[in-house]
């Protein structure tokens, strides 16, 4: 083989290697774009979900404030409006984050349940418990993860009952457990939540 033929063979081999590397890089780039797109899509969907608070709940809260005002119960109207404002602020702040502390989520849940208990007077009592080993300031979960389940448990498990029903929500070993009195009423009992 002549020197020129050797150079041509080496050039052909090198050209083939470069084309293969270029093809692999292009495939990798396309995969990265696809993954980035899928991630952005998932983030957008999650942001949209977090930004939503049940419109009926907001409407009902505003109606409760109106009722207290028309009954000339300024103290209750003011207390309810303060709690409502704090809850909306927490929801808006949390909707900007992918994850929040469990404590932050429980604070929002506490406000939500307090407002529902005020709205339904003696019909709803609640308690939120956590296993002593749980560090609520350390554990992070997606925001507004618990409230829709709790709302569903209240509306579909407790509100059809006569009066004085209890709602209990507990957190243990990365599981949320919720019960309505006197028997478990929530489909979520024992549902596994993210670490």
Buried (B, 14 or more C-beta within 10 A) or exposed (E): EEEEEEEEEEEEEEEEEEEEEEEEEEEEEEEEEEEEEEEEEEEEEBBEBBEEBBEEBBEBBEEBBEBBBEEEEEEBBEBBBEBBEBBBEBBEEBBEBEBBBBBBBBBBBBBBBBBBBBBBEEBBBBEBEBEEEBEBEEBBBBBBBBBBBBBBBBBEBBBEBEEEBEBBBBBEEEBBBBBBBEEBBBEBBEEEBEE
